[in-house]
Amino acid sequence: MNEFEDVDFSEKPDKSIDFKSILPKILRIWPWIILSVGISLAIGFYLTKTTVPLFSVSSKFFIKEKESAFALFEKPSITEVGNVGLQNEIIILKSRPIAEATLKTLDFDVEYFTKGTFIYNRLYKNTPILVQVDWLAPQVTNGLLKISWENNESFTVSFEDDYYTKYLPDGTSITLNNIPKPESFKFGDWVETINFRLKISKVDPEKSGEIYVKVRDINSLVNQFSNSLRVSPVERGASIMNLSINTTNVAVGEVYLNSLMDTYLTNELEEKNEVYSNTIKFIDDQVSGIEDSLRFFERQLESFRSQNRFFDLSAEGSAVFSQLSELGTQLNEEKFKRTYYQSLKDYLVRENYRDLVVPSGIGIDDPILNAQIENLLSLQVDKSRLLATQTEISPAVKEVNRKIADLNETIREVLTNVDDNARRLIADLERRISETEKSFRNLPQTEQNLIRIERQFKLYENLYTFLMERRSESAITKASNKAANKIIERASGGYQLSPRPVRNYLGFALAGVFIPIFVVVLREFFRTKIEDAKYLETHLKTSLVATILHNKSDDNLVVFKQGKSGIAEGFRSLRANLRFLQPNEEKIALMLTSTISGEGKTFCAINLASVYSLTGKKTILVGCDMRKPKIFDDFNLTNDKGLSTFLSGQEKDWKKVIKPTEFENLDILVSGPTPPNPAELLFTERFDVLMNELKAHYDVVILDTPPIGLVSETLDLLNYVDFTLFLFRQNYSQRSFVDALNGLKSSKGLKNIYAVFNGVESSNVTYGYGYTYGYGYGYYDDDKKGKKKLNKKNN
């Protein structure tokens, strides 16, 4: 088994990026970087100017969680309902009903715009015309209408967009298929067509002008504003909320947020005062009948006294009257309570909770019943707020419905008990009144009649006074109520979210710089071939001894025929560097190889042999690649016999297969006819003898060998030479070949193996052994030819 068979020449390249080697490549593309920055800034300018400005407007609003006053005495299921919850209040603020109620108080149904260079700028309030919309007629919405005028009497309406919708009075919308042509109308008149009904009034004194308007229906406005509103705590755990909205006009955002907070507080106060409004309404319903009875008995009392001229009761009559009046007052109050209980029971049966009246509001001091009714009303408020954003089948609404049903049943049981108590108390009062009435039958008939009339008048008067006191208390409470929540900071001003010119220009400028750099880095990351000598110097574990330029001619004998060229100088530098590596040896044996075919082994071997022969050293070039022989053709020799002829025994004398060239001190041992077993021939004793004879007879022995990554016998030739030159070709050799060579050197401990970088384009050379010493300044013949061509082209 060959000792080098475990060397892997297909090893994957190292994907790490050498930024030091990339920097010169980046510096070379500076014109492209400047161009990229210019293009990026132009794009940034265009995007900045064509982006509709967007502003953020904010305000601060305090939300207080509501608590039931009877929470300490309630069971847990009721206590939980007392707190509406901060999160629910936030959801309500963002709900469509609140947004709709707010927008109905504003004039957002018409939006005004002026046309700028790139965009339409929205106006608010300070507009040259005023557009009024009749929503009871069809209206064209969601598209720009151009209103233009040349005088103060008439204007022209033009449809500017390709798509419009027609909003119908029933709340539905359809697509406007046929775009109308421009029409003229008079200012101040209601303009009615099949597509719209508008009234446009001119408020600007300028005789001519134009403006663009867009009519917005309530549904689209509600969608826009409810979705764009953001509510968040000012600080974590705080109940002060930051309300913000993004808008194209700061004034619009200010007006909406301030109106939204006002609407929310108004709704809250209306809900809070609803129980007092119900109490006042209930009392007013009761008082209406009592007032009639009170007037009747007042007139009857006045008439009786006038006819009978009887004004004062006797002492006995006064005592009886006082007793009957007190009992009658109690009886009327209890009957009034029973009326309330029956009314309350009817509301509960019908589940009509919005009309409920709290018992304490009409003077019924029953703490249990009062607490339960208040909790029931609180639950109903919770349900109403939940339904603003949820449906009846949502878990939260179902839970509230369950609690309402449980509390409804409990209150009805309590009402049954208190109603029975009131009924028994009424029966007792009626019995006592009946017994008291017997005691005044001994009084004169006239006094008895006066007592009856005056008692009725007094009873209704006391009841009227009682109810009016309750009504006054409810009215005062309602008038003094205020919302628990409050506005902390009204919306005023805002800041621009987009576009931000400085940030845009800076960002696009940086993008313009980094995009070309990124392309270079990306190309470098995915590059698989060797591009420059710097990569070899960085990654090789051996020395790079020469850089050979690309041969642009068809002749491979560049040293002999282009002696003053940069390529020839590269081979001289290679010879000089090898001399430094072996300073005390007069004779030298070396071989040239590479990983694959096509990397220039034969070309370099021929010209390296040429530069040695020109120094007077007797040189022989041996073609060891018997599979693909090449050398003979460049020297106009035949390949009829050569190395394969001698190694196979067909020729006994090695000197007879040596072929001299036309150049002094240079002989060639061509490969000869291709044998069936080239690898075995190189392992024979005859090859060992041949190498010893050649080293003795010649000063320089150069072996042109097959690619080391394709055939195995090349590795064995390493034992016959002093140096091995491993060739890499620019933009041809794979980067993985470097790792393979490193593996060969480190795993087998090879010392005298060096690298040569071949086929380098002169325009891409930044430095190189034996080449950068003057090339590019007209020193070599090929450089002068290049200058002449350039001058001729420029002229």
FIKEGU-298006 format. One record per residue (C-alpha): x, y, z; residue number from 0. Coordinates in steps of 0.05 Angstrom, whole numbers. Layout:
N
c1,c2,c3,seq
X,Y,Z,NUM
...
***
This chain:
795
c1,c2,c3,seq
0,0,0,0
25,70,-18,1
44,111,43,2
8,173,16,3
-59,141,-1,4
-95,170,60,5
-84,242,37,6
-153,273,20,7
-148,321,-39,8
-224,334,-40,9
-225,367,28,10
-276,424,34,11
-248,495,35,12
-246,536,97,13
-306,584,94,14
-278,634,143,15
-267,704,115,16
-200,738,117,17
-220,811,125,18
-148,834,115,19
-148,805,45,20
-217,834,31,21
-198,905,49,22
-157,918,-15,23
-215,891,-56,24
-262,939,-21,25
-215,997,-33,26
-212,980,-107,27
-288,988,-114,28
-291,1058,-85,29
-323,1087,-148,30
-378,1036,-142,31
-388,1054,-69,32
-395,1128,-86,33
-444,1110,-141,34
-483,1065,-94,35
-486,1120,-41,36
-512,1170,-94,37
-566,1122,-118,38
-586,1105,-46,39
-592,1178,-27,40
-634,1190,-89,41
-680,1132,-68,42
-682,1159,3,43
-700,1229,-22,44
-756,1201,-66,45
-785,1157,-11,46
-781,1215,39,47
-817,1262,-7,48
-870,1212,-29,49
-887,1186,41,50
-949,1217,71,51
-928,1248,138,52
-953,1209,198,53
-958,1240,267,54
-969,1210,336,55
-1017,1249,381,56
-1028,1228,454,57
-1066,1246,517,58
-1070,1220,588,59
-1134,1192,619,60
-1147,1167,689,61
-1190,1104,697,62
-1216,1086,766,63
-1239,1016,778,64
-1310,1016,805,65
-1324,982,871,66
-1390,964,903,67
-1403,997,971,68
-1431,931,996,69
-1373,888,974,70
-1354,869,1046,71
-1423,838,1058,72
-1430,801,992,73
-1411,731,974,74
-1350,723,927,75
-1390,715,864,76
-1423,783,876,77
-1360,817,900,78
-1323,801,836,79
-1376,839,796,80
-1364,903,834,81
-1298,916,797,82
-1309,930,724,83
-1235,919,713,84
-1182,963,683,85
-1174,918,623,86
-1249,921,607,87
-1247,997,610,88
-1189,997,560,89
-1228,952,514,90
-1288,998,519,91
-1245,1058,502,92
-1223,1023,439,93
-1292,996,421,94
-1332,1014,360,95
-1392,1042,398,96
-1349,1094,434,97
-1314,1111,369,98
-1381,1118,333,99
-1411,1162,388,100
-1349,1206,385,101
-1347,1213,310,102
-1420,1232,307,103
-1402,1295,345,104
-1346,1313,296,105
-1342,1337,224,106
-1296,1283,199,107
-1343,1260,144,108
-1307,1306,94,109
-1231,1307,88,110
-1196,1364,52,111
-1129,1359,15,112
-1082,1403,-24,113
-1038,1373,-78,114
-964,1378,-67,115
-906,1359,-112,116
-907,1286,-91,117
-965,1276,-42,118
-1033,1303,-20,119
-1029,1344,45,120
-1090,1341,90,121
-1122,1405,116,122
-1168,1413,176,123
-1211,1473,194,124
-1171,1524,153,125
-1202,1506,85,126
-1223,1552,28,127
-1291,1516,20,128
-1340,1481,66,129
-1374,1417,43,130
-1439,1394,74,131
-1463,1323,62,132
-1535,1298,62,133
-1529,1226,87,134
-1603,1213,72,135
-1582,1211,-2,136
-1530,1167,-38,137
-1459,1193,-32,138
-1394,1178,-69,139
-1342,1158,-17,140
-1270,1135,-9,141
-1243,1172,-70,142
-1215,1242,-84,143
-1260,1294,-115,144
-1227,1355,-144,145
-1264,1420,-130,146
-1238,1477,-174,147
-1265,1547,-187,148
-1248,1609,-227,149
-1297,1657,-194,150
-1340,1665,-132,151
-1404,1639,-164,152
-1390,1568,-191,153
-1344,1509,-184,154
-1328,1445,-221,155
-1328,1374,-192,156
-1278,1325,-223,157
-1267,1252,-204,158
-1192,1241,-195,159
-1188,1167,-175,160
-1203,1103,-212,161
-1242,1071,-156,162
-1301,1098,-115,163
-1356,1069,-73,164
-1427,1093,-67,165
-1454,1096,4,166
-1530,1084,6,167
-1577,1112,60,168
-1590,1042,87,169
-1517,1036,108,170
-1493,991,51,171
-1440,1007,-2,172
-1433,989,-75,173
-1378,1000,-125,174
-1386,1060,-171,175
-1377,1028,-239,176
-1383,1089,-285,177
-1339,1147,-265,178
-1377,1212,-279,179
-1348,1267,-322,180
-1332,1336,-293,181
-1393,1379,-278,182
-1402,1452,-256,183
-1449,1477,-202,184
-1462,1540,-161,185
-1434,1555,-93,186
-1484,1554,-36,187
-1536,1509,-71,188
-1552,1438,-54,189
-1524,1397,-112,190
-1561,1332,-124,191
-1541,1279,-175,192
-1551,1204,-178,193
-1483,1197,-143,194
-1484,1250,-88,195
-1521,1307,-54,196
-1474,1361,-29,197
-1475,1434,-11,198
-1409,1471,-23,199
-1399,1540,5,200
-1340,1585,-10,201
-1306,1616,51,202
-1240,1639,19,203
-1241,1708,-15,204
-1192,1684,-69,205
-1228,1684,-136,206
-1194,1621,-163,207
-1166,1558,-133,208
-1174,1484,-125,209
-1178,1433,-69,210
-1189,1359,-63,211
-1241,1328,-18,212
-1258,1257,3,213
-1325,1239,32,214
-1322,1187,87,215
-1381,1146,113,216
-1388,1132,187,217
-1371,1058,181,218
-1303,1070,149,219
-1288,1125,199,220
-1306,1080,257,221
-1261,1024,230,222
-1203,1073,220,223
-1205,1107,288,224
-1223,1047,331,225
-1168,1006,301,226
-1115,1060,304,227
-1127,1080,377,228
-1074,1053,425,229
-1085,1051,500,230
-1028,1033,548,231
-1010,1048,621,232
-965,1107,632,233
-926,1063,680,234
-932,990,696,235
-989,979,746,236
-1015,1050,738,237
-1088,1065,722,238
-1070,1129,684,239
-1073,1110,611,240
-1036,1140,553,241
-1084,1146,494,242
-1049,1155,427,243
-1068,1155,354,244
-1029,1160,289,245
-1056,1211,240,246
-1036,1250,179,247
-1059,1315,212,248
-1042,1334,284,249
-1105,1376,293,250
-1149,1316,273,251
-1115,1273,325,252
-1122,1326,379,253
-1196,1336,366,254
-1211,1262,363,255
-1175,1243,428,256
-1205,1301,467,257
-1275,1286,440,258
-1265,1212,455,259
-1249,1225,528,260
-1308,1273,534,261
-1355,1222,503,262
-1330,1168,549,263
-1341,1211,611,264
-1410,1232,586,265
-1430,1159,576,266
-1402,1141,644,267
-1442,1196,678,268
-1505,1177,641,269
-1498,1105,665,270
-1483,1129,735,271
-1545,1175,736,272
-1591,1124,704,273
-1614,1098,771,274
-1631,1168,795,275
-1667,1183,730,276
-1708,1120,740,277
-1724,1141,812,278
-1747,1210,790,279
-1790,1180,735,280
-1821,1129,782,281
-1837,1183,834,282
-1865,1229,780,283
-1912,1173,757,284
-1937,1165,829,285
-1943,1239,843,286
-1986,1254,782,287
-2045,1217,813,288
-2032,1242,883,289
-2032,1315,860,290
-2102,1307,831,291
-2128,1275,896,292
-2093,1329,938,293
-2126,1385,898,294
-2194,1351,902,295
-2193,1345,978,296
-2163,1415,985,297
-2222,1444,947,298
-2271,1400,985,299
-2242,1423,1052,300
-2246,1496,1033,301
-2318,1487,1009,302
-2339,1451,1072,303
-2311,1503,1118,304
-2341,1559,1077,305
-2410,1528,1077,306
-2412,1506,1150,307
-2369,1561,1179,308
-2334,1509,1220,309
-2259,1517,1225,310
-2231,1489,1291,311
-2239,1419,1321,312
-2254,1406,1392,313
-2201,1378,1438,314
-2229,1308,1431,315
-2235,1316,1355,316
-2163,1341,1350,317
-2138,1279,1387,318
-2177,1232,1343,319
-2154,1269,1280,320
-2080,1266,1300,321
-2085,1191,1314,322
-2121,1176,1249,323
-2073,1220,1209,324
-2012,1184,1237,325
-2042,1116,1222,326
-2065,1138,1154,327
-1996,1164,1137,328
-1964,1097,1156,329
-2017,1060,1116,330
-2004,1102,1053,331
-1929,1092,1059,332
-1937,1016,1065,333
-1985,1015,1005,334
-1934,1056,966,335
-1880,1006,985,336
-1924,948,961,337
-1934,985,895,338
-1858,991,889,339
-1849,917,907,340
-1899,896,854,341
-1867,942,802,342
-1798,915,819,343
-1822,843,814,344
-1852,858,745,345
-1785,887,722,346
-1748,825,747,347
-1797,777,712,348
-1789,815,647,349
-1714,823,660,350
-1722,897,646,351
-1663,920,689,352
-1652,988,658,353
-1716,1016,691,354
-1700,990,761,355
-1706,1038,819,356
-1661,1030,881,357
-1705,1023,944,358
-1664,1075,982,359
-1681,1126,928,360
-1755,1125,949,361
-1743,1120,1023,362
-1744,1044,1033,363
-1689,1031,1083,364
-1677,957,1072,365
-1601,947,1072,366
-1604,877,1042,367
-1652,894,987,368
-1614,959,971,369
-1548,922,966,370
-1576,869,921,371
-1610,918,874,372
-1546,960,869,373
-1505,897,853,374
-1557,877,801,375
-1551,945,768,376
-1475,940,770,377
-1478,872,737,378
-1522,901,683,379
-1472,956,670,380
-1417,905,665,381
-1457,866,615,382
-1471,927,573,383
-1397,944,571,384
-1377,873,553,385
-1428,871,497,386
-1394,931,467,387
-1336,887,447,388
-1361,815,456,389
-1422,772,438,390
-1473,737,481,391
-1438,671,473,392
-1371,695,499,393
-1349,664,566,394
-1346,732,602,395
-1418,751,581,396
-1443,681,599,397
-1413,687,668,398
-1445,756,679,399
-1513,728,655,400
-1507,671,704,401
-1493,719,762,402
-1552,764,740,403
-1598,704,738,404
-1576,681,808,405
-1584,750,837,406
-1652,758,802,407
-1677,696,837,408
-1650,718,904,409
-1682,787,899,410
-1750,757,880,411
-1747,713,942,412
-1731,774,985,413
-1788,813,952,414
-1837,758,969,415
-1818,762,1042,416
-1819,838,1047,417
-1885,842,1009,418
-1917,792,1057,419
-1892,834,1115,420
-1920,898,1083,421
-1987,864,1070,422
-1993,842,1143,423
-1973,912,1167,424
-2026,943,1122,425
-2080,897,1150,426
-2060,915,1221,427
-2061,990,1205,428
-2129,984,1173,429
-2155,948,1234,430
-2128,1002,1281,431
-2157,1057,1238,432
-2224,1023,1239,433
-2223,1019,1315,434
-2202,1092,1321,435
-2259,1114,1276,436
-2309,1085,1325,437
-2285,1133,1379,438
-2307,1196,1341,439
-2378,1175,1325,440
-2400,1210,1389,441
-2376,1276,1360,442
-2424,1323,1325,443
-2438,1303,1253,444
-2408,1367,1226,445
-2344,1356,1263,446
-2342,1283,1239,447
-2348,1305,1167,448
-2294,1357,1176,449
-2247,1305,1206,450
-2259,1258,1148,451
-2245,1311,1095,452
-2185,1340,1132,453
-2157,1271,1145,454
-2158,1253,1071,455
-2126,1319,1053,456
-2072,1309,1106,457
-2057,1238,1083,458
-2046,1259,1010,459
-2008,1320,1032,460
-1960,1278,1074,461
-1951,1228,1019,462
-1939,1283,968,463
-1889,1316,1014,464
-1854,1249,1025,465
-1848,1234,951,466
-1826,1304,933,467
-1771,1300,986,468
-1747,1234,955,469
-1750,1266,886,470
-1711,1326,908,471
-1658,1281,940,472
-1650,1241,875,473
-1648,1304,832,474
-1595,1336,877,475
-1553,1272,876,476
-1559,1268,801,477
-1540,1340,792,478
-1480,1333,838,479
-1455,1268,809,480
-1391,1269,769,481
-1353,1215,730,482
-1304,1173,770,483
-1255,1176,713,484
-1223,1241,691,485
-1179,1273,638,486
-1108,1283,664,487
-1078,1314,602,488
-1114,1335,539,489
-1084,1321,471,490
-1041,1379,447,491
-990,1374,391,492
-954,1312,369,493
-890,1287,339,494
-875,1261,269,495
-867,1186,262,496
-852,1184,188,497
-818,1204,146,498
-757,1224,186,499
-711,1256,134,500
-646,1254,175,501
-656,1182,194,502
-676,1163,123,503
-617,1197,90,504
-568,1169,141,505
-597,1099,133,506
-596,1100,57,507
-526,1130,57,508
-502,1073,102,509
-539,1023,58,510
-504,1053,-3,511
-437,1042,31,512
-450,973,57,513
-486,942,-2,514
-424,940,-48,515
-382,918,12,516
-432,864,27,517
-430,841,-45,518
-354,836,-41,519
-357,798,25,520
-412,753,-1,521
-372,737,-64,522
-311,723,-21,523
-351,678,25,524
-378,637,-33,525
-314,639,-74,526
-286,570,-87,527
-226,588,-130,528
-160,621,-111,529
-160,694,-133,530
-96,724,-107,531
-29,708,-76,532
-52,737,-9,533
-99,679,1,534
-43,629,-9,535
4,667,38,536
-50,669,91,537
-73,597,88,538
-13,556,64,539
31,522,115,540
89,527,67,541
122,584,30,542
100,617,-35,543
165,623,-74,544
141,655,-138,545
84,688,-175,546
82,675,-250,547
42,719,-296,548
-10,694,-345,549
18,676,-413,550
-23,710,-465,551
17,684,-525,552
9,617,-559,553
82,599,-548,554
103,565,-483,555
177,581,-491,556
170,650,-461,557
239,651,-428,558
275,639,-494,559
230,681,-538,560
205,736,-490,561
266,743,-446,562
250,813,-423,563
177,799,-406,564
148,799,-337,565
134,724,-343,566
208,710,-357,567
228,753,-298,568
180,712,-255,569
218,648,-272,570
284,682,-258,571
258,703,-190,572
236,631,-178,573
306,606,-195,574
336,658,-149,575
290,639,-92,576
307,566,-100,577
381,585,-96,578
368,618,-29,579
334,554,-5,580
395,512,-25,581
454,559,-24,582
511,509,-20,583
489,458,-71,584
514,463,-143,585
467,410,-167,586
392,407,-157,587
335,359,-171,588
264,384,-167,589
195,365,-191,590
133,405,-209,591
64,380,-194,592
-6,405,-178,593
-73,379,-155,594
-107,372,-222,595
-91,380,-295,596
-91,449,-326,597
-54,487,-271,598
8,498,-314,599
58,445,-292,600
87,432,-360,601
90,506,-378,602
127,523,-313,603
172,462,-319,604
194,482,-389,605
209,554,-371,606
242,538,-305,607
288,490,-342,608
300,545,-392,609
323,596,-341,610
371,545,-311,611
401,529,-379,612
412,602,-393,613
457,607,-332,614
503,554,-362,615
478,496,-320,616
469,431,-356,617
395,419,-349,618
349,362,-367,619
273,363,-366,620
240,296,-354,621
168,284,-375,622
142,237,-322,623
70,245,-343,624
66,184,-388,625
-10,187,-390,626
-14,256,-424,627
54,272,-454,628
63,345,-475,629
135,371,-473,630
158,345,-541,631
110,388,-581,632
136,454,-553,633
208,437,-574,634
188,407,-642,635
210,338,-620,636
180,270,-631,637
152,225,-578,638
171,160,-611,639
216,140,-553,640
229,167,-485,641
220,151,-411,642
170,95,-422,643
217,63,-473,644
275,60,-424,645
234,39,-363,646
200,-17,-401,647
267,-45,-423,648
258,-32,-497,649
320,11,-495,650
378,-9,-450,651
418,55,-453,652
384,116,-422,653
428,163,-462,654
397,140,-526,655
328,165,-505,656
353,234,-486,657
336,286,-539,658
377,350,-544,659
342,416,-560,660
363,474,-603,661
379,512,-539,662
447,504,-507,663
451,465,-441,664
380,439,-446,665
362,367,-459,666
293,334,-458,667
273,265,-436,668
203,261,-465,669
150,214,-436,670
150,168,-495,671
93,124,-520,672
38,115,-469,673
48,47,-435,674
-8,4,-406,675
22,9,-336,676
53,78,-324,677
49,75,-249,678
86,9,-244,679
142,33,-289,680
158,90,-242,681
166,40,-185,682
218,-3,-221,683
292,-7,-205,684
308,21,-274,685
276,88,-254,686
318,90,-192,687
380,78,-233,688
358,130,-284,689
350,183,-231,690
419,170,-201,691
451,174,-271,692
414,238,-288,693
435,271,-223,694
507,252,-236,695
507,275,-309,696
466,340,-303,697
468,401,-258,698
393,409,-257,699
341,354,-262,700
269,377,-269,701
211,327,-267,702
145,345,-299,703
98,299,-262,704
24,282,-267,705
-27,317,-221,706
-17,294,-150,707
-92,294,-136,708
-108,248,-195,709
-54,195,-195,710
-17,161,-139,711
52,152,-168,712
69,226,-164,713
74,222,-89,714
128,169,-94,715
171,215,-137,716
180,261,-77,717
236,215,-53,718
279,230,-115,719
281,306,-113,720
309,361,-69,721
249,407,-79,722
177,400,-99,723
141,459,-130,724
66,454,-121,725
29,497,-172,726
-35,536,-162,727
-68,574,-219,728
-106,639,-210,729
-182,632,-217,730
-173,559,-234,731
-147,522,-174,732
-198,508,-119,733
-187,535,-49,734
-195,464,-24,735
-129,448,-58,736
-94,492,-6,737
-123,452,51,738
-104,387,15,739
-32,410,9,740
-31,432,82,741
-56,363,101,742
-2,331,59,743
53,372,90,744
30,366,163,745
10,293,162,746
71,267,124,747
123,317,151,748
146,340,83,749
195,397,87,750
220,416,17,751
153,429,-15,752
137,500,-38,753
81,535,-75,754
82,573,-141,755
23,617,-161,756
15,612,-237,757
-27,647,-289,758
-36,713,-252,759
-68,769,-291,760
-23,830,-290,761
-81,878,-277,762
-99,841,-213,763
-29,836,-184,764
-20,874,-119,765
46,843,-102,766
84,780,-120,767
152,748,-114,768
197,767,-171,769
145,808,-206,770
127,872,-170,771
199,896,-175,772
185,948,-228,773
128,917,-268,774
77,969,-286,775
129,1023,-298,776
150,1005,-369,777
209,963,-346,778
192,899,-384,779
177,891,-458,780
106,868,-448,781
93,928,-404,782
118,975,-459,783
73,940,-509,784
14,950,-463,785
30,1025,-457,786
35,1033,-532,787
-33,1000,-541,788
-63,1045,-488,789
-34,1108,-519,790
-57,1088,-587,791
-127,1075,-560,792
-130,1142,-524,793
-106,1179,-587,794
***
